[in-house]
Amino acid sequence: MFFSLALAELRFGAFGSARAAETTRKQTRDALEGSLERIGSRLAASRRRLRRERITSNTSAGLRDSERGLVTAAHRCPCFTQDVFCHRQTLFSCREEHLQEIMLATRAFSLIGKQALPLAICVRGAHGLAKAEDYTLPVYSDDRINPLPEIRYVQQLSAEQERLKEKEKGPWSHLTKEEKIALYRLSFNLSYFEMKQSSAEWRTVLGIVLFSLGFAGLIIIWQRKYVYGPYPHTFNYEYKQKELQRMLDMKMNPIQGVSSKWDYEKKEWKK
């Protein structure tokens, strides 16, 4: 009795560590989700910056074409003043600044990508674990060799069971015997005594075996009567006697066979 109570308390205590492990997994998952959100915002900002850089590069290409046109016009027409070329120099200095911004944005984007890729893989793995199918989740099983299953027997608790679980957190001396048994049944399906009980499955197996033998015997009798023909005449008793006499007359196997056991003088079997 004391041994069974000690084992039951051991099984109850093991679920405390399981709850702590579940809390740790939840905290890790929340941290990974927060990191993923921050990385997503950084990637969105980098995409906007790259979009602006594409526009700037297109503008730079237009400025280069304008520069070629201005130089050609200056060579062809003497009416171009110095102010026009000053304005042109201002435009090209702005273009150089934009090109520097593009280079800085490219380096920042590559840095964010290097840091975000491993964390994104981890978060994706964590999310995949959280959305696992039923057949990949832990299952409950009663086993005397492994008495502590991975999960509790009852997963969805009713209102009365919730109140009983809250009462369990207090002193156990306030719990009645029926309440302790009910708490045990919430965590485990069978007790040690019930797991040691032998099942009556052998009766079912024996019945199936005997039924199969009887059915096979009926099939053999039916085949002998309605399928196979009569025995040949060589199986008759008189024919077998004549066959034996013929073997003795021919002295077949006279050293160790049937003729060695026959006394030819007394005409009888040797004693």
MOKA-V936693 format. One record per residue. RES is the residue in one letter. SS is DSSP state (2 for helix, 1 for strand, 0 for the rest). OMEGA is omega in degrees with one decimal (none if undefined). Layout:
BEGIN
res	ss	omega
RES	SS	OMEGA
RES	SS	OMEGA
END
This chain:
BEGIN
res	ss	omega
M	0	179.9
F	2	179.3
F	2	179.0
S	2	178.3
L	2	178.9
A	2	178.7
L	2	178.5
A	2	177.5
E	2	176.6
L	2	179.5
R	2	177.2
F	2	-175.8
G	2	-177.9
A	2	-178.1
F	2	174.6
G	2	176.9
S	2	177.9
A	2	177.7
R	2	178.1
A	2	178.1
A	2	178.7
E	2	177.7
T	2	178.3
T	2	178.3
R	2	179.5
K	2	178.6
Q	2	178.3
T	2	179.5
R	2	178.1
D	2	179.1
A	2	178.9
L	2	178.8
E	2	177.2
G	2	178.1
S	2	179.2
L	2	178.1
E	2	178.7
R	2	179.1
I	2	178.3
G	2	178.2
S	2	177.7
R	2	179.3
L	2	178.2
A	2	177.7
A	2	178.7
S	2	177.7
R	2	178.2
R	2	179.8
R	2	178.2
L	2	177.8
R	2	177.0
R	2	179.8
E	2	177.7
R	2	178.4
I	2	-179.8
T	2	179.6
S	2	176.8
N	2	177.6
T	2	179.1
S	2	177.4
A	2	177.5
G	2	178.7
L	2	177.9
R	2	177.5
D	2	179.2
S	2	179.3
E	2	178.5
R	2	179.9
G	2	179.7
L	2	179.2
V	2	179.3
T	2	-180.0
A	2	179.5
A	2	178.0
H	2	-174.7
R	2	-172.8
C	0	-179.7
P	0	-177.2
C	0	180.0
F	0	-177.7
T	0	179.3
Q	2	-179.1
D	2	-180.0
V	2	-178.7
F	2	174.7
C	2	177.7
H	2	178.8
R	2	179.6
Q	2	177.5
T	2	179.7
L	2	-177.0
F	2	173.6
S	2	174.0
C	2	178.8
R	2	178.9
E	2	177.8
E	2	178.5
H	2	178.6
L	2	176.8
Q	2	177.0
E	2	178.9
I	2	179.9
M	2	178.4
L	2	-180.0
A	2	179.0
T	2	178.6
R	2	179.3
A	2	179.9
F	2	177.9
S	2	177.7
L	2	179.7
I	2	179.4
G	2	179.4
K	2	-179.7
Q	2	-173.3
A	2	-174.3
L	2	179.5
P	2	-179.3
L	2	178.1
A	2	177.4
I	2	179.0
C	2	-179.0
V	2	178.0
R	2	176.2
G	2	179.2
A	2	178.2
H	2	177.1
G	2	178.1
L	2	-178.4
A	2	-179.1
K	0	-178.5
A	0	178.6
E	0	-176.2
D	2	-175.7
Y	2	176.0
T	2	-179.5
L	0	177.4
P	0	-179.2
V	0	179.1
Y	0	177.1
S	0	176.3
D	0	-178.1
D	0	179.2
R	0	179.0
I	0	177.5
N	0	-171.4
P	0	-177.3
L	0	178.9
P	0	-176.2
E	0	-179.1
I	0	177.1
R	0	-179.2
Y	0	179.8
V	0	-179.2
Q	0	-179.9
Q	0	-176.5
L	0	174.2
S	0	-179.2
A	2	179.0
E	2	178.1
Q	2	176.1
E	2	177.6
R	2	178.5
L	2	177.8
K	2	176.2
E	2	178.4
K	2	179.8
E	2	-178.5
K	0	178.4
G	0	178.6
P	0	-179.8
W	2	177.7
S	2	178.4
H	2	-179.8
L	0	175.7
T	0	-180.0
K	2	179.7
E	2	179.0
E	2	176.7
K	2	178.0
I	2	178.7
A	2	176.7
L	2	177.9
Y	2	-179.4
R	2	174.9
L	2	-177.9
S	2	-174.3
F	0	179.8
N	0	-176.4
L	0	172.4
S	0	179.4
Y	2	179.2
F	2	179.4
E	2	178.0
M	2	179.1
K	2	-179.3
Q	0	177.2
S	0	-179.5
S	0	178.3
A	0	-178.2
E	2	-178.4
W	2	178.2
R	2	177.7
T	2	-179.8
V	2	179.6
L	2	177.8
G	2	178.9
I	2	179.8
V	2	-179.9
L	2	177.4
F	2	179.6
S	2	178.6
L	2	178.9
G	2	179.4
F	2	177.4
A	2	177.1
G	2	177.8
L	2	178.4
I	2	180.0
I	2	178.7
I	2	179.6
W	2	178.5
Q	2	-179.8
R	2	-175.0
K	2	-171.4
Y	2	-176.0
V	0	-178.1
Y	0	177.0
G	0	179.5
P	0	178.0
Y	0	175.4
P	0	-176.7
H	2	179.1
T	2	178.1
F	2	-178.7
N	0	-178.6
Y	2	-179.0
E	2	-180.0
Y	2	179.6
K	2	176.5
Q	2	178.3
K	2	178.2
E	2	177.8
L	2	178.6
Q	2	177.8
R	2	178.1
M	2	177.5
L	2	179.0
D	2	-179.7
M	0	-179.7
K	0	179.0
M	0	-180.0
N	0	-175.1
P	0	-175.9
I	0	-178.4
Q	0	-176.2
G	0	-174.1
V	0	-178.7
S	2	179.0
S	2	179.6
K	2	-177.8
W	1	177.5
D	1	-175.4
Y	0	179.9
E	0	-178.7
K	0	-180.0
K	0	178.6
E	1	179.5
W	1	-179.5
K	0	-179.4
K	0	none
END
